[in-house]
Amino acid sequence: MPEDTPQQPEPVAPNTANATPTPAASPGNLYSLSIGYRNSYDVEQLRDALNGTDIKVVSYDQDAQRVFDNAVRLEADVVLISPECIGYRTAILQDLLFYRTKPIPVIGWVEGRSDDGRQMVANGAAGYITLPLDGVQVAKFVNQVHEVVDRERKRRAQGEISLAMKDIVPESRSQAWQSKVIAVYVPKGGGSHRTTTAVNLSVVLSHLTMGNQSTMLLDFDQTKGDCHTMLGYIMADEYKVALERNLRIIERGLYDLIVNVGVRYAATGASAVTLSYIRNYLVDSPAVPESQLDFLPGLLRPTDSGAEEFHNRQMILDIGRAIIQQVRRTYSFTVIDMGQDFSAPLHEAAIREADDVLVIVPPIMTAVLDTRYALKSLERYFGDLNKFRLLTTGYDPNFGLSEKEMVHLLNLPLVATIPFDPIVATQSINTHTPYVLTDSGPLGTSIRALGAMYLPQLQAVFKPKGGKVTGFSIKRLFVKQV
């Protein structure tokens, strides 16, 4: 590993020395699982361990109410939840188990040295597994899923509903989080809200009234970057338009960085790409007032990627990866807006260096099928899809395509749903103001909830919004306190 590459924790292979053999997958008998977790590393371990079993992860979240909503909307068969999830309460165990459509049993996910597992069982959990995760616990979990799902279905069919309840509140603990490189990707361009999502997520994580974390936004769309327009910037040669529209001027950006590094690339490779060098090409910091957001503008003209430097594919890939590697050492979060052709070198760099790839898919069948086909190619190209997550945007249940159907077709875990609100989104673009700063409705609150998935302390900034809502569910969203 290069010296300047940040050290990532090595995956811990489950210890299977004393494990009970994992049951093989049963054709046509797939068990769908929603997860409520504290540490994202634990989720990745579990997802890897469940490969080849008949248990499919359909969603995961750090907020207990959204875990509940995801399980209901996606018709999960079972829930695995940590009592250290934000907003965890014992009533969730019972509400899921006795849900009117079908029972959804809950299995606890607790620290091995705690008494939380016993307490969860006393309050309605069907069982529990312990951390740290190993082969024994994975095998135990697979067996528990089979047993409790089948048992609760039979109990419901026979009308047996009885459970001893005890009001025990688990100990409140601080929420852990990890710095992340998050690539925002869409296989089908146009109307997907990819750039809008990348910009607004960056603002959530960086603005002093929300995450207040050092965040870098990289515009790596190799066709043409648009993040600068949404943030109120324009090219220097459009000075007249800048005055008319009250826009700020961009003097330089990614294109200039690549051209200047390209002059020395044959002799030095990408070693010239240091953090201090990158900072020469950022917009005036911060990119958004009252934030810790830095921004590297992308290719400002559609013709930029036709420059001679871009004929050297390996050079562009090396420079792109070097930029991300340097940035992630300093910033808490790096958000990358990337285009749809995953084999383009800047896009490939983003995917290879990212910790999470948010796959943006609107509820349109053409987009879903295009994404389905693209995912097959992505899996062949990159080896697996473990870092890919589904984020559906422009969602309205009246469009006739449910979240459950999208998860089924794409076989990716759903991490968030951004509702359909074209007026708010379009006004945001036209006024160059990220809607997360102005909208207290479903659109703004949903993107703030997405940010809280990466930065749990954001939950303290928001409070649940009450009231009965039809159609799109707001129960799992949060609004900024006034």
C-alpha positions in Angstrom: 0.0 0.0 0.0 1.5 3.4 -0.9 2.7 5.5 2.0 0.2 8.3 1.5 -2.8 5.9 1.3 -4.9 6.0 4.5 -4.9 2.8 6.5 -8.2 1.1 6.4 -9.2 -1.6 8.9 -8.5 -5.1 7.5 -11.7 -7.2 7.2 -11.8 -9.7 10.0 -12.6 -13.2 8.6 -15.2 -14.9 10.7 -13.7 -17.6 13.0 -15.4 -20.8 11.9 -13.3 -23.2 13.9 -16.1 -23.9 16.4 -19.0 -22.7 14.2 -22.1 -24.7 13.6 -22.4 -25.4 9.8 -24.3 -22.6 8.1 -27.5 -23.9 6.5 -27.4 -23.8 2.7 -29.7 -21.5 0.8 -33.1 -23.0 0.1 -34.4 -22.3 -3.4 -37.5 -20.1 -3.4 -37.2 -19.6 0.4 -35.4 -16.3 0.7 -35.4 -14.5 4.1 -35.3 -10.7 3.8 -33.5 -8.8 6.6 -33.6 -5.2 7.8 -30.7 -4.1 10.1 -30.4 -1.5 12.8 -26.8 -1.0 13.6 -24.3 1.1 15.6 -21.1 0.6 13.7 -21.0 0.4 9.9 -18.0 -2.0 10.0 -20.1 -4.6 11.8 -22.7 -4.4 9.0 -20.1 -4.9 6.3 -18.7 -8.0 8.1 -22.2 -9.4 8.5 -23.1 -8.8 4.8 -20.0 -10.5 3.7 -20.6 -13.4 6.1 -24.2 -13.8 4.8 -23.1 -14.2 1.1 -24.1 -17.7 -0.1 -26.9 -18.0 2.5 -30.6 -17.6 2.0 -30.7 -14.3 4.0 -30.8 -11.1 2.0 -30.1 -7.7 3.5 -32.8 -5.3 2.1 -32.0 -2.2 4.3 -29.9 -1.0 7.2 -29.9 2.2 9.2 -28.6 3.7 12.5 -32.0 5.1 13.5 -34.5 2.7 15.1 -37.6 4.4 13.8 -36.3 4.2 10.2 -35.4 0.5 10.8 -39.0 0.0 11.8 -40.3 1.9 8.7 -37.9 0.1 6.3 -38.9 -3.3 7.7 -42.6 -2.6 7.2 -42.3 -0.9 3.8 -40.0 -3.5 2.4 -41.9 -6.4 4.0 -38.9 -7.8 5.8 -39.1 -11.2 7.3 -36.8 -10.4 10.3 -35.0 -7.5 11.9 -31.6 -7.5 13.5 -31.2 -4.5 15.7 -28.7 -3.1 18.2 -30.2 -1.4 21.4 -27.6 1.3 20.8 -29.5 2.5 17.7 -30.6 6.1 17.9 -34.1 6.3 19.3 -34.3 2.6 20.2 -37.2 1.7 22.4 -38.5 -1.6 23.6 -42.0 -1.0 22.1 -40.4 -1.5 18.6 -39.8 -5.1 19.4 -43.5 -5.7 20.1 -44.8 -3.5 17.4 -42.9 -5.5 14.8 -43.7 -8.9 16.2 -47.4 -8.1 16.3 -47.5 -6.0 13.1 -51.0 -6.3 11.5 -49.8 -7.6 8.1 -47.4 -10.2 9.2 -45.2 -10.9 12.3 -41.7 -9.5 11.9 -39.6 -11.1 14.7 -36.6 -9.1 16.0 -33.2 -10.5 16.9 -30.9 -8.4 19.2 -27.3 -7.5 18.2 -25.5 -6.7 21.5 -22.0 -6.4 23.0 -20.8 -9.7 24.3 -20.1 -8.4 27.8 -23.4 -6.6 28.3 -26.7 -7.7 29.6 -28.6 -6.1 26.8 -29.4 -9.4 25.1 -31.2 -10.8 28.0 -33.1 -7.5 28.5 -34.1 -7.5 24.8 -35.5 -11.0 25.0 -37.4 -10.1 28.1 -39.0 -7.3 26.1 -40.0 -9.3 23.1 -36.9 -10.1 21.0 -36.8 -13.6 19.6 -33.1 -14.1 20.5 -29.8 -12.3 20.1 -26.3 -12.6 18.8 -23.2 -10.9 20.2 -20.3 -8.7 19.1 -17.6 -9.1 18.0 -18.9 -11.0 15.1 -17.3 -14.4 14.4 -18.2 -17.7 12.6 -20.1 -19.0 15.7 -22.3 -15.9 15.9 -23.0 -15.9 12.1 -24.0 -19.6 12.2 -26.2 -18.9 15.3 -27.9 -16.0 13.5 -28.7 -17.9 10.4 -30.2 -20.7 12.4 -32.2 -18.2 14.5 -33.6 -16.5 11.4 -34.9 -19.8 10.0 -36.3 -20.8 13.4 -38.0 -17.6 14.5 -39.4 -16.6 11.2 -41.0 -19.9 10.6 -42.2 -20.1 14.2 -43.8 -16.7 14.3 -45.6 -17.3 11.0 -47.1 -20.4 12.4 -48.0 -18.7 15.7 -49.8 -15.9 13.9 -51.7 -18.4 11.7 -52.8 -20.2 14.8 -53.8 -17.0 16.6 -51.2 -17.5 19.4 -50.2 -14.0 20.8 -48.7 -14.1 24.2 -45.6 -12.5 25.6 -44.2 -11.5 29.0 -43.4 -7.8 28.9 -41.0 -5.9 31.1 -40.1 -2.2 30.8 -36.3 -2.1 30.7 -34.5 0.8 29.1 -31.0 0.1 27.8 -28.1 2.2 28.8 -27.6 5.2 26.6 -24.2 5.3 24.9 -22.4 7.7 22.5 -22.8 7.0 18.8 -19.7 6.1 16.9 -19.0 7.2 13.3 -16.3 6.8 10.7 -14.9 9.2 8.1 -16.1 8.2 4.7 -15.5 8.7 1.0 -19.0 8.7 -0.6 -19.4 8.4 -4.4 -22.8 9.4 -5.8 -23.5 7.5 -9.0 -26.3 7.0 -11.4 -26.2 4.4 -14.3 -28.9 6.3 -16.3 -28.4 10.1 -16.7 -31.1 12.7 -16.8 -33.7 13.5 -14.1 -32.0 11.4 -11.5 -31.0 14.2 -9.0 -27.5 12.8 -8.7 -25.7 16.2 -8.5 -28.5 17.7 -6.4 -28.1 14.8 -3.9 -24.2 15.1 -3.8 -24.3 18.9 -3.2 -27.0 18.7 -0.6 -25.4 15.8 1.3 -22.1 17.7 1.3 -23.9 20.8 2.8 -25.6 18.6 5.5 -22.3 17.2 6.6 -20.4 20.5 6.6 -22.8 23.3 7.6 -22.3 24.6 11.1 -26.0 24.3 11.9 -25.9 20.6 11.0 -22.9 18.3 10.8 -20.2 21.0 11.0 -17.5 18.5 9.7 -14.7 19.3 7.3 -16.0 18.0 4.0 -14.7 18.0 0.4 -17.0 17.9 -2.6 -15.2 16.6 -5.7 -16.9 17.0 -9.1 -15.6 14.0 -11.1 -18.3 13.9 -13.8 -16.1 13.3 -16.8 -18.8 14.5 -19.3 -19.4 17.9 -17.7 -19.5 19.1 -14.1 -22.5 20.9 -12.7 -21.9 21.1 -9.0 -20.5 24.7 -9.4 -23.8 25.9 -10.9 -25.8 24.6 -7.9 -23.4 26.3 -5.5 -23.6 29.7 -7.3 -20.3 29.7 -9.3 -19.7 30.4 -13.0 -16.6 30.3 -15.3 -14.4 33.4 -15.3 -15.1 34.2 -19.0 -18.9 34.6 -18.1 -18.2 37.8 -16.1 -21.3 39.6 -17.4 -23.6 36.7 -16.5 -21.9 36.6 -13.1 -22.8 40.2 -12.4 -26.4 39.8 -13.7 -27.0 36.7 -11.6 -24.9 37.5 -8.6 -22.7 34.5 -9.2 -19.1 33.9 -8.0 -16.3 33.4 -10.4 -14.3 30.1 -10.9 -10.7 30.8 -11.8 -9.5 27.2 -12.0 -10.5 23.6 -11.2 -10.0 19.9 -11.9 -9.2 20.5 -15.6 -6.4 22.8 -14.8 -5.1 20.5 -12.1 -5.0 17.6 -14.6 -3.3 19.6 -17.3 -0.6 20.9 -15.0 0.1 17.5 -13.5 0.1 16.0 -17.0 3.1 18.0 -18.0 5.2 16.1 -15.4 3.4 12.8 -15.3 5.8 10.9 -17.5 8.7 11.7 -15.2 7.0 11.8 -11.7 3.7 10.0 -12.1 0.9 11.3 -9.9 3.3 12.2 -7.0 2.8 15.9 -7.7 -0.8 15.5 -6.4 -0.4 16.6 -2.8 -3.0 18.2 -0.6 -1.3 21.6 -0.8 -1.2 21.3 -4.6 -5.0 20.4 -4.7 -5.9 23.4 -2.6 -4.6 25.7 -5.4 -7.5 24.6 -7.5 -10.4 24.8 -5.0 -13.0 27.6 -5.0 -12.8 30.3 -2.4 -13.2 28.4 0.9 -15.8 27.7 2.2 -17.9 26.9 -0.8 -21.0 27.6 1.2 -21.1 30.4 3.9 -21.0 29.2 7.5 -19.8 25.7 6.5 -16.6 23.7 6.4 -17.2 22.7 2.8 -14.3 22.8 0.3 -15.1 22.3 -3.4 -13.0 21.2 -6.4 -14.9 22.3 -9.5 -15.0 19.7 -12.3 -14.9 19.9 -16.0 -16.7 23.1 -16.8 -17.2 22.6 -20.6 -18.4 19.5 -22.4 -15.3 19.7 -24.6 -12.8 19.5 -21.7 -12.7 15.7 -21.6 -11.6 15.8 -25.3 -8.3 17.5 -24.4 -5.1 15.6 -25.2 -4.4 14.8 -21.6 -7.6 12.7 -21.4 -6.2 10.4 -24.1 -3.9 9.0 -21.5 -6.4 6.9 -19.6 -3.9 5.5 -17.0 -2.8 9.0 -16.2 -6.3 10.3 -15.5 -7.1 7.2 -13.4 -3.9 7.7 -11.3 -4.5 11.4 -10.8 -8.1 10.8 -9.8 -7.2 8.2 -7.3 -4.3 10.3 -5.9 -6.7 13.3 -5.4 -9.1 11.2 -3.3 -6.3 9.5 -1.4 -4.8 12.9 -0.4 -8.2 14.5 0.5 -9.5 11.7 2.7 -6.4 12.0 4.9 -7.6 15.5 6.0 -11.3 15.8 5.6 -13.9 14.0 7.7 -16.0 13.4 4.6 -15.4 13.3 0.9 -18.4 13.4 -1.4 -17.8 12.6 -5.1 -20.3 13.5 -7.9 -19.5 11.1 -10.8 -21.0 10.4 -14.2 -22.7 7.3 -15.5 -19.9 5.6 -17.5 -18.1 3.6 -14.8 -15.2 2.7 -17.1 -14.3 6.4 -17.6 -11.1 6.8 -15.6 -12.4 9.6 -13.2 -15.5 7.6 -12.5 -13.5 4.4 -12.0 -11.2 6.2 -9.6 -14.2 7.4 -7.6 -15.7 3.9 -7.3 -12.4 2.2 -6.4 -11.5 4.7 -3.7 -15.0 5.1 -2.2 -16.2 3.5 1.0 -19.9 3.8 -0.1 -21.3 4.2 -3.6 -24.8 5.6 -3.5 -26.7 4.3 -6.6 -29.3 6.9 -7.4 -32.4 5.4 -9.0 -35.7 7.2 -9.6 -38.9 5.1 -9.5 -39.1 4.8 -13.3 -38.9 1.3 -14.8 -36.5 2.2 -17.5 -34.1 3.6 -14.9 -34.5 0.6 -12.7 -33.8 -1.9 -15.6 -30.9 0.2 -16.9 -29.5 0.1 -13.4 -30.1 -3.6 -13.1 -28.1 -4.3 -16.3 -25.4 -1.9 -15.3 -25.0 -3.6 -11.9 -24.2 -6.9 -13.6 -21.4 -5.2 -15.6 -20.2 -3.3 -12.5 -19.9 -6.6 -10.6 -17.8 -8.2 -13.4 -15.6 -5.0 -13.6 -15.0 -4.4 -9.9 -15.5 -7.9 -8.5 -18.4 -7.4 -6.1 -21.1 -4.8 -5.2 -20.5 -4.8 -1.4 -20.0 -1.0 -1.3 -23.0 -0.2 -3.4 -26.3 1.0 -1.8 -29.6 2.0 -3.3 -30.9 5.5 -2.8 -34.2 6.2 -4.7 -34.9 9.8 -5.6 -38.0 11.7 -6.9 -40.1 9.0 -5.1 -43.9 9.0 -5.0 -45.8 5.8 -4.3 -48.5 7.0 -6.8 -46.0 6.5 -9.6 -46.8 2.7 -9.4 -43.4 1.4 -8.5 -42.8 0.5 -4.8 -39.5 0.6 -2.9 -39.9 -3.1 -2.3 -40.1 -3.8 -6.0 -37.0 -1.7 -6.7 -35.0 -3.5 -4.0 -36.1 -6.8 -5.4 -35.1 -5.9 -9.0 -31.7 -4.4 -8.0 -30.7 -6.6 -5.1 -29.2 -3.7 -3.3 -29.9 -2.6 0.3 -32.0 0.6 0.5 -30.4 3.3 2.6 -32.8 6.2 1.9 -35.8 7.5 -0.1 -35.9 11.1 -1.3 -39.4 12.1 -2.1 -40.8 13.8 -5.2 -40.9 17.6 -4.9 -40.0 19.2 -8.2 -40.8 22.8 -7.2 -38.5 22.8 -4.2 -35.7 21.1 -6.2 -36.0 23.3 -9.2 -36.1 26.5 -7.2 -33.1 25.4 -5.3 -31.1 25.0 -8.6 -32.3 28.3 -10.0 -31.5 30.2 -6.9 -28.2 28.4 -6.4 -29.1 27.6 -2.8 -29.0 23.9 -1.6 -32.6 23.1 -0.5 -31.3 21.4 2.7 -30.7 25.0 4.0 -34.2 26.2 3.2 -36.7 23.4 3.0 -38.3 22.0 6.2 -40.6 19.8 4.2 -40.1 16.2 3.0 -37.3 16.9 0.6 -35.0 18.8 3.0 -35.7 16.6 5.9 -35.0 13.4 4.0 -31.6 14.5 2.8 -30.8 15.6 6.4 -31.8 12.1 7.5 -29.4 10.7 4.9 -26.6 12.8 6.4 -27.4 11.4 9.8 -26.8 7.9 8.5 -23.1 8.9 8.2 -23.0 11.3 11.2 -25.3 10.0 14.0 -25.0 13.2 16.1 -27.0 15.0 13.5 -30.0 13.4 15.1 -29.6 15.8 18.0 -30.2 18.7 15.6 -33.6 17.3 14.4 -36.7 16.2 16.2 -39.5 13.9 14.9 -42.3 15.6 13.1 -45.8 14.4 14.2 -49.0 14.2 12.4 -50.7 11.7 10.2 -49.3 11.5 6.7 -50.7 9.6 3.8 -48.8 8.2 0.9 -45.1 8.9 1.5 -44.2 8.2 5.1 -42.6 11.0 7.0 -42.3 9.0 10.3 -38.6 8.2 9.7 -37.6 11.8 8.8 -36.5 14.6 11.0 -36.9 18.4 10.8 -34.6 21.1 11.9 -35.5 22.6 15.3 -36.7 26.2 15.1 
